Amino acid sequence: MLARLPRSAMATGLTLLAIAGVTGTGGAQDDLTARARAIHQRVLTLDTHVDINAANFRAGQPNYAERLPRTQVDVAKMEEGGLDAAFLIVYVGQGPLDSAGYARAHASAMEKFEAIHRLTSELAPTRIELARTAADVRRIHAAGKKVALIGVENGYPLGLDIGNVKRFYDLGARYVSLAHNGHSQLSDSNTGERDGYLHGGLSPLGRQVIAEANRWGIMIDISHPSKESMLQTARLSRAPIIASHSSVRALCGHSRNMDDEQLRALRDNGGVIQIVAFSSYVVCPPIPPERTQAITALRREFGLGGGGGGGGGGGGGLAQLSEERRAEYQRRMQAIDARHPPPPRATVSDVVDHIDHAVKLIGIDHVGISSDFDGGGGVTGWADATETFNVTLELVRRGYTEEQIARLWSGNLLRVMERVEQVARDIQAGR
């Protein structure tokens, strides 16, 4: 399908393509890099999963409109790296399934919705704008501004009130996952592989939420729910679904990744997997049990859940910590790294191996790209938004055409988004 260069021609396991791209190895390399830069400038690059800390969205102090020292993404880094659009995430960690837990989760979600709206209406309205439709994404990008979209990671803050689906839609939510690490009231989590299951997939309320999401035009994200929940969702949803930040289980056997059966079900549903540049979901070398146990204990102590894996990632919630708590978490992680060294970090080349596998198995129309930045994501060569070009460079190196790269970076996701919008119009019209 693709004109592929042999792997021996790739910069495998180096600090990467950026090195080759900057220094060059002669005319051919320089030409390839120049061609990749031109493509990167022309295509619309969209990252479907970037976690946020609401504390970084306040006026009168360093905020997301500026280059912040401890974030992987902010508006300045998007501008520097040519990242055109990002789903900023309303994430709430899983808590108790009771009224007090739902109330706390809802309040936390509202704080993050408000933060994103503050960014686009007050902090940097001339540089970034909130998109509510696929057409908005293209319009804002054509106007030369960055694009913010909103995704909800974990349906827990929906509580038991089905009306919250429409309320979240009105606030700008354009995708929602029904669980995170830990079972929600809506769905089993991927962590059920370790802990056992609660619902056998979707709960009855979870099925209702899918119908409501279809009705209003919210994409269903299946990156964190269990495999059975994902397969049930693919069958039940009238609209295509997405995996907003997952990779391929055939290459890395993590419960957060999708096996070939799931990938085929996603294709048959018309959906898309957004391959994630999260090191411990991209390469899975054996991890010493002492390291896994230490990280699990640390994450639980900081209220992040225990699903991070031995690579030290699984952050999904690092961005929710205060600056002081995050610094303490990172200091403690460094101590764990010193006692039990982490495995080698994945590279951009490893990420594109996952893209290649998915493209070969289910076709290029069903594959996209994500980072999970500020939630644990990052690999050598794409450690933050400033290095986004390196992904395009490796795709060009592998022989992907500009049209194919445009589909991977945003075209496939926007196609799904448009189809979800059309399904919503059909349902509302009684069709």
Summary of the structure (lengths in Angstrom):
residues: 431
radius of gyration: 20.1
end to end distance: 37.8
largest distance: 64.5
contacts: 1606
relative contact order: 0.16
helix: 49%
strand: 14%
